[in-house]
Amino acid sequence: GAEEPGMEAEAQELPLGCGGGGGSPAAGRSPEGEERREPPQASVSNGGDEDGGRELVELKVIWNKNKYDVKFCLDSTGAELKQKIHSLTGLPPAMQKVMFKGLLPEEKTLREIKVTNGAKIMVVGSTINDVLAVNTPKEAAQQEVKAEENKKEPLCRQKQHRKVLDKGKPDDVMPSVKGVQERLPTVPLSGMYNKSGGKVRLTFKLEQDQLWIGTKERTEKLPMGSIKNVVSEPIEGHEDYHMMAFQLGPTEASYYWVYWVPTQYVDAIKDTVLGKWQYF
């Protein structure tokens, strides 16, 4: 009954499984004459095999242009998959929208909703840091935009604008008052140039919610709501006048440029066109 010297205990390896399941490890000394047996090995392959007695399925998790190859238990629930996605992406489960043939139910298992090997799992959602970045105070965001604009070449130096500005200030342009903001006059703003160098006038029809842009050839009547933005910049050497553009579409080609706008009306024009004319 004496133990044979030199024999050491054997620790059986735990088979890998979804919940850490598997047989209980056994350790001890082999009786004399008994053949030693290796612990059973769990076979793992793509999706249909079992790991620790539970099936795995290979998934392709796609989030924010990133792709993750994941092996996951077929009998795990949608809520457990969300936890796994959290560990991969940092995206909290509460902020995840997981899609597989529709919104993934949290209470059902992947087997119940018929997830198959190689299935694509789409994830929509933003991390806390992303949300905080979007919620940057408006003033700070505006300052960043202005700082970026300051790095660019001034508009009045660009070739497309120089060909108009080099004509000089029109003789009949309306007088300007630097350092003062005034409400829009009751008469049209006139004596300005457009990008072709032709004379243009601006008439603000507040009762019709329209901006009329008039030239020698025709008058365009634009609903205020069709103007997506208004940009302006002082003209170098003539800072009491601005060059101004009305954005009528998504590209730069859709900007309607007007030159030699008196500076005292610039803010009133912007507020009027962008829907704040009632203030005046």
Buried (B, 14 or more C-beta within 10 A) or exposed (E): EEEEEEEEEBEBEBBBBBEEEBEEEEEEEBEEEEEEEEBEEBEBEEBEEBBBEBBBBBBEBBBEEEEBEBBBBBBBBBBBBBEBBBEEBEBBBEBBEBBBEEEBBBEEBBEEBEBEBEBEBEBEBBBEEBEEEEEEEEEEEEEEEEEEEEEEEBBBEEEEBEEBBEEEBBEEBBEBEEEEEBBBEEEBBBBBBBBEEEBBBBBBEEEEBBBBBBEEEEEEEBEBEEBBEBBBBBBEEBEBBBBBBBBBEEEEEEBBBBBBBBBBBBBBBBBBBBEEBEEE
